[in-house]
């Protein structure tokens, strides 16, 4: 009830000023448009919430329809004049917005109230015939058809929008800065695929800056930008492919020391002396992807356009039951628009399949793909090597895996998106199913071609290797025969030389043996001499170490004596201190403790002294043993000489 009261106090249809011949939107007109847009959204949302409660909402729904006061094009033109050859003026915008609201209002009606023809007929029948008068053929349905006609009339036509420099700066004290901010906002409202999708905060400024009205459910994609300077009248055209390209067409000036934000940076282009024209194309429900993204559905989309929502809500049978014989022209237009949408969707699917085929040809097909261009050229001149085949085959199969991911992504898109969005169209659904079969079949054929391609090259390498092996075996057999023949001839020559040659060899062998014995004796004597020298060096080394140990022992002994003397002095001092501090019990205990510690240090010093004496004795013994070993080795050397 509160929503109904709010709806009643919103402005009704009033005549607005949109200019004559050329679109001109005043603040008053802009406010009226915003209020009408809010009214449409409110009605659509309240109707959806109300019908969720069931049939009890039908009487309230009738009041909402009555207050909404939908108007066909002939009546709407009396309030909002139509500017010829302009598809983004308030007249077109109002009819499309009204159509979208009515479509959502019909879609929110419970399914069980529009199952049979009789139920559907009640939705459009007059109250005198116990009807609800919700979608009357000559009013609500005609308004929906009028909006659809405008959409279908302009969907294949380019939309041009000029940057309105004077408009965006007219109500600002900082004229130039207002224009700069407006252009920054326009550029920021483009997505990476160049779809114009301003946020709620951006929408009002973008519409004012471009002089157009954007409708919900209608999508525009930028195709070209023209910049003409009034000074030299030179026209520069840009055809950007993404948002980065578009930004590059409008470079900004960097002002040293400036603290301006990104959307305040001035452009190199002097906006007051330039005419900027943006050209858009209407985006259809189905289109081919601009780029392939393997494993994702971002490459293929179905856009929720106004026409798609209309046909999802209203099928042929429902429309016939609503219209009956009260508006035959509307029914014929509905069928024609439906067929046109289906035809465009089927054409788009054909383009998607063709694009997949072209992508398959350039990236994976063995006879045409770019990744094998060098390999194919090499294979014409000679048989490729095994490592060349292996390397290119691995690269090729990775490309195949990537294409398989793309194919699977397309099949997922068909199942999860395309079929569901077009479940109302048997024509599009059948084409989608056929497209799935086509990509599956092409993938199987592609795998077979790739396998055959590499099997052929691997077979050539195998045959060449077999021929080379046979030639090598023949050469090896000839070499063996020649070797056997040479061996036989050698044996015959040895027999011919006789016993004399053998006796000569035996004498030479004995002489060589004697020579070897003499050389061995000399070698043994040399080694013995070297060992004696090494033993002498080792003995000398041990003697030096013994001397060092002896010196170290003496030094430690000296330190021990000094420590003992220090301890004795400390002991005397402690005794003296003990005598002096006998009267003080605490001091006496401390002295006793120091005395005990001194005794322990003295015992440790004595222990260290004994250890050093033992080490000295051991070092002296090692020195004597080293001297004895040296003498023994000298005697052995003399014996060897």
Secondary structure by P-SEA (a helix, b strand, c coil): caaaaaaaacccbbbbbccccbbbbcaaaaaaaaaaaaaaaaaaaaaaaaacccccaaaaaaaaaaaaccccaaaaaacccccccccccaaaaaaaaaaaaaaaaaaaccccccccaaaaaaaccccccccccccccccaaaaaaaaaaaaaacccbbbbbccccccccccccaaaaaaaaaaaaaaaaccccccccccccaaaaaaaaacccccccbbbbbcbbbbbbccccbbbbbbcccaaaaaaabbbbbbccccccccccccccccccbbbbbbbbbbccccccccccccccccbbbbbcaaaaaaaaccaaaaaaacccccaaaaaaaaaaaaaaaaaaaaaaaaaaaaaaaaaaacccccccccaaaaaaaaaaccccaaaaaaaaaaaaaaaaaaaaaaaaaaaaaaccccccccccaaaaaaaaaaaaaaaaaaaaaaaaaaaaaaaaaaaaaaaaaaaaaaaaaaaaaaaaaaaaaaaaaaaaaaaacaaaaaaaaaaaaaaaaaaaaaaaaaaaaaaaaaaaaaaaaaaaaaaaaaaaaaaaaaaaaaaaaaaaaaaaaaaaaaaaaaaacccaaaaaaaaaaaaaaaaaaaaaaaaaaaaaaaaaaaaaaaaaaaaaaaaaaaaaaaac
